[in-house]
Amino acid sequence: MIASGQDAASLRSACGPGFSIVCPGIRPGGAGGDDQKRTVGVAQAFANGADAIVVGRPISLADDPQAMAEFMQTEIASFFK
């Protein structure tokens, strides 16, 4: 299911570990900063039960997209250490 990271915890609780949750609207360092209202950070999305995340604008609109992609990868790796 595709769902906000804000909803991932309740979905995980209701549907269990065998249910796949993909969360778009992921922002570096946490929520906020643009027109989307239901954004969360990497750590919150995974802590809430996301199996996968989608990062779009923070990378595509960054002054240095490669650097932002690398930063996001580091943030993801840090959560799973």
C-alpha positions as CSV (number, residue, x, y, z in Angstrom):
1,M,0.0,0.0,0.0
2,I,1.1,3.5,-0.7
3,A,0.5,5.7,2.4
4,S,1.9,8.7,4.2
5,G,4.6,8.0,6.7
6,Q,2.2,9.6,9.2
7,D,-0.2,6.7,8.6
8,A,2.3,3.9,8.4
9,A,2.2,3.0,12.2
10,S,-1.5,2.5,12.2
11,L,-1.4,0.5,9.0
12,R,1.4,-1.7,10.3
13,S,-0.5,-2.3,13.5
14,A,-3.7,-3.2,11.6
15,C,-2.2,-5.2,8.8
16,G,0.9,-6.8,10.4
17,P,4.4,-7.5,9.2
18,G,3.5,-9.3,6.0
19,F,1.9,-6.2,4.5
20,S,4.1,-3.9,2.3
21,I,3.9,-0.1,3.0
22,V,5.6,2.4,0.7
23,C,5.8,6.0,1.9
24,P,6.2,9.0,-0.4
25,G,6.8,12.5,0.7
26,I,10.0,11.8,2.6
27,R,12.1,14.8,3.5
28,P,15.7,15.1,4.6
29,G,16.1,15.7,8.3
30,G,12.3,15.5,8.9
31,A,9.0,16.9,7.8
32,G,8.1,20.2,6.3
33,G,9.4,22.9,4.1
34,D,7.1,22.8,1.1
35,D,3.5,22.5,-0.1
36,Q,3.0,18.9,1.0
37,K,1.3,18.6,4.3
38,R,1.9,14.9,5.1
39,T,5.7,14.6,4.9
40,V,8.0,12.8,7.3
41,G,11.7,12.2,7.6
42,V,13.5,9.0,6.9
43,A,13.7,7.8,10.5
44,Q,10.1,8.5,11.2
45,A,8.9,6.7,8.1
46,F,10.9,3.6,8.9
47,A,10.1,3.7,12.6
48,N,6.4,3.9,11.8
49,G,6.7,0.7,9.7
50,A,7.5,1.7,6.1
51,D,9.1,-1.0,4.0
52,A,10.2,1.5,1.3
53,I,10.3,5.2,0.9
54,V,10.0,7.6,-2.1
55,V,12.1,10.7,-2.2
56,G,11.4,13.0,-5.1
57,R,11.6,16.8,-4.9
58,P,14.3,17.0,-2.2
59,I,16.6,15.4,-4.8
60,S,15.3,16.7,-8.1
61,L,15.0,20.3,-6.9
62,A,18.3,20.4,-4.9
63,D,21.1,22.7,-6.0
64,D,23.3,19.5,-6.1
65,P,21.0,16.5,-6.7
66,Q,23.9,14.0,-6.4
67,A,24.9,15.4,-3.0
68,M,21.3,15.3,-1.8
69,A,20.9,11.7,-2.9
70,E,24.1,10.8,-1.1
71,F,22.9,12.6,2.0
72,M,19.5,10.7,1.9
73,Q,21.3,7.4,1.5
74,T,23.4,8.2,4.5
75,E,20.3,9.1,6.5
76,I,18.7,5.7,5.5
77,A,21.9,3.8,6.4
78,S,22.1,5.5,9.8
79,F,18.6,4.4,10.7
80,F,19.4,0.7,10.0
81,K,22.7,0.7,12.0
